[in-house]
Amino acid sequence: MTAQSPELPLAAAFPAAERDQWQRLVEGVLRKSGASEAAGAAAEDVLATDLQDDIRVRPLYTAEDAPPAAGLPGFAPFVRAARPEGTAVSGWDVRQRHVGTDPRRVNEALLADLENGVTSVWLTVGDGGVPVSGLAEALQGVYLDLAPVVLDAGAQFPAAAEELLRLYREAGVALSETAGVLGADPLGVVARTGDDRGLADGLAAAARLAGLVGESAPRIRTVSVDALPYHEAGGSAAEELGASLATGVGYLRELTADGRGLGLDAACRQLEFRYAATADQFLTIAKLRAARLLWARVAEVCGVAPAAAGQRQHAVTSSVMMSRRDPWVNMLRTTVAGLSAGLGGADAVTVLPFDAALGLPDAFARRIARNTQSVLLEESHLAKVIDPAGGSWYVEQLTIELARAGWAFFQEIEGAGGQAAALRSGMIGDRLAETWQQRSEDLAHRREPITGVSEFPHLAEAPLEREPAPRPAGGGLPRVRRDDAFEALRARSDARSAAGGARPKAFLAALGPVAAHTARVAFAANLFQAGGIETVPEQVTAESAAAAFTASGARIACVCSSDAVYAEQAVEVAAALKAAGAVRVYLAGKPGARREEFVAAGVDTFVFAGCDAAGVLSSALDVTEVAG
């Protein structure tokens, strides 16, 4: 092999390829698989994926899809990074969250974190966290000039911030020598609690704190623009972006109002934005890039100097995606989410412990959470490249589309009178509820699978027990989880098991040779176990089905095989199962033209990929409870 000439691009060694050539190859695959007879651009559309916010992801992007240049890191519109060096010099801030009411135990946990790779601490203070009076004990032994402290104190942020500032003074730490976030977020309090009676006082307190800190503490931020309440209520990526923009604009108005003493540039430097990072890595990367682009546009319109227009971001792995069953899988989800946050350019990243959905995380879970980031930073060197996804036609296009959708929602909120008015009127809550309802349909139909929950559940695994965590503030926007529907089903099964010593069962009648029934037996087992229903598979014939069903102890049965075998045996087997006392007979697969024949033989329900799995399983639990 000869060395490549520096004048000859590598691509020149290959024949030129056109899009229509690729489309013809796609057409052939679709026809051969029976998926579609579409041709040309229509064949390409078959492979497209629809996301929320009316965004469609195409299967192929080319240079024709390249958007306008995204600029340079640290320069407007800040798509590539808020700072010229990005995170390449020192990596991103590894920020661990601590939720607990006992200052001594919280202190032990955060000291262990700081000694083992964490670079800042995020403390819940006040209701649901360490009492304000216990903040000193919780931070005992922490070098406040080295370890940034981020407060999450809800409505008690003025008292918590004053106490932290007092601790700085007592320790002899000049504000100019430390960093952190005081956590003022009065609009976030309204979103969480639904109570806006203290909003005016909260905004005034935030402005007072910002003025107090001012230019003397360039690395301390007063205000958290927390978009997590909107994500955790089921909002889409664009809705999270739009709500964060409206909140940020609301704070700019308050901080720069007459008599507050802050200019626009100084007010911008008081804000830190918090976003969720999910296991959809490209969507997370694009969302963080789009957030910087959008805030740069807001700053430009407001007349903020470019040096103050870069958005500071704190990314937190999503609580919505965390499962309570098979929680070990959460380690994988948070790894991908943490990776996405880092690649997306977040300044600080929090990886939630894998057991956070179950209660207070234990020491092992916290260690895994912080070591996840250590591996990403120290072993994978992910922070060494600024905006590694930049230049990808797909990511660049997704960034632009998310920015457009987020801006549109921001304009709707502003048209409704701003963030406070939109929360008060219910406009935001209604929109998020509608979005979550649509997504819930996808979850129920397993179009959005949840590994270990709706797909590949492990019924024999003992539940992981954790000490209950303090209850977070409620009364405002709801907190949802992807596993809600299936968790409710599994809880019903657990209750049956605890009361009677056995879970409900489904008999899987496997017809024909192994090659014919294996795929649908596996499908049916996966489906029923997702609802906490044990499965008893057995290869049967029309003559043996009744006896095998009776011996299984089940009350429902599912016929499983290929369409060809169904044509020969399904009618007789379904009738035999019904005669043997099956209160409901299922058939795995779409019935096609033989539906009426199968129904007449005793088939009650057809289960297939894309069916309403949650509804099917709820009904199955209903009939087994009645039968039991």
FENPE-V214397 format. One record per backbone hydrogen bond with DSSP energy under -1.0 kcal/mol. CO is the residue of the C=O (numbers start at 1). NH is the residue of the N-H. Records with the same first field share a line. If there is no record, write none. Layout:
BEGIN
CO->NH + NH
END
This chain:
BEGIN
5->8
9->12
10->13
11->14
18->22
19->23
20->24
21->25
22->26
23->27
24->28
25->29
26->30
27->31
28->32
29->33
30->35 + 36
39->42
40->44
41->45
42->46
45->48
49->57
55->51
57->49
62->65
63->66
72->75
75->78
81->74
83->86
85->88
87->91
93->349
94->119 + 120
96->122
98->124
102->106
103->107
104->108
105->109
106->110
107->111
108->112
109->113
110->114
111->115
113->116 + 118
120->96
121->150
122->98
123->152
124->130
126->129
130->126
131->134
132->135
134->138
135->139
137->140
139->142
142->144
143->146 + 147
148->121
149->181
150->123
152->125
153->156
154->157
156->160
157->161
158->162
159->163
160->164
161->165
162->166
163->167
164->168
165->169
166->170
167->171
168->173
169->172
174->177
175->178
180->221
181->151
184->224
185->189
186->190
187->191
188->192
189->193
190->194
191->477
192->476
196->199
198->202
199->203
200->204
201->205
202->206
203->207
204->208
205->209
206->210
207->211
208->212
209->213
210->214
214->217
217->220
219->180
221->182
222->184
223->272
224->226
225->274
227->231
228->232
230->235
231->234
232->480
236->240
237->241
238->242
239->243
240->244
241->245
242->246
243->247
244->248
245->249
246->250
247->251
248->252
249->253
250->254
251->255
252->256
257->260
263->267
264->268
265->269
267->270
268->271
270->223
272->225
273->314
274->227
275->316
277->318
279->281
280->284
281->285
282->286
283->287
284->288
285->289
286->290
287->291
288->292
289->293
290->294
291->295
292->296
293->297
294->298
295->299
296->300
297->301
298->302
299->304
305->308
306->309
312->273
313->347 + 348
314->275
315->350
316->277
320->482
326->329
327->330
328->331
329->333
330->334
331->335
332->336
333->337
334->338
335->339
336->340
337->341
338->342
339->343
340->344
341->346
342->345
347->93
348->315
349->95
350->317
353->356
355->358
362->366
363->367
364->368
365->369
366->370
367->371
368->372
369->373
370->374
371->375
372->376
373->377
374->378
375->379 + 380
376->382
381->384
387->390
389->392
392->396
393->397
394->398
395->399
396->400
397->401
398->402
399->403
400->404
401->405
402->406
403->407
404->408
405->409
406->410
407->411
408->412
409->413
410->414
411->415
412->416
413->418
414->417
418->422
419->423
420->424
421->425
422->428
426->430
427->431
428->432
429->433
430->434
431->435
432->436
433->437
434->438
435->439
436->440
437->441
438->442
439->443
440->444
441->445
442->447 + 448
443->446
444->614
450->453 + 454 + 455
455->452
458->461
467->360
481->484
483->487
484->488
485->489
486->490
487->491
488->492
489->493
490->494
491->495
492->496
493->497
494->498
495->499
496->500
497->501
504->534
506->536
507->558
508->510 + 538
509->560
510->540
513->517
514->518
517->521
518->522
519->523
520->524
521->525
522->526
523->527
524->528
525->529
526->530
528->531 + 533
529->532
534->506
536->508
538->510
541->545
544->548
545->549
546->550
547->551
548->552
555->583
556->507
557->586
558->509
559->588
560->511
562->566
563->567
565->569
566->570
569->573
570->574
571->575
572->576
573->577
574->578
575->579
576->580
577->582
578->581
584->557
585->604 + 605
586->559
587->607
591->594
592->595
594->598
595->599
596->600
597->601
598->603
599->602
605->587
607->589
608->611
611->613
612->616
613->617
614->618
615->619
616->620
617->621
618->622
619->623
620->624
621->625
622->626
623->627
624->628
END
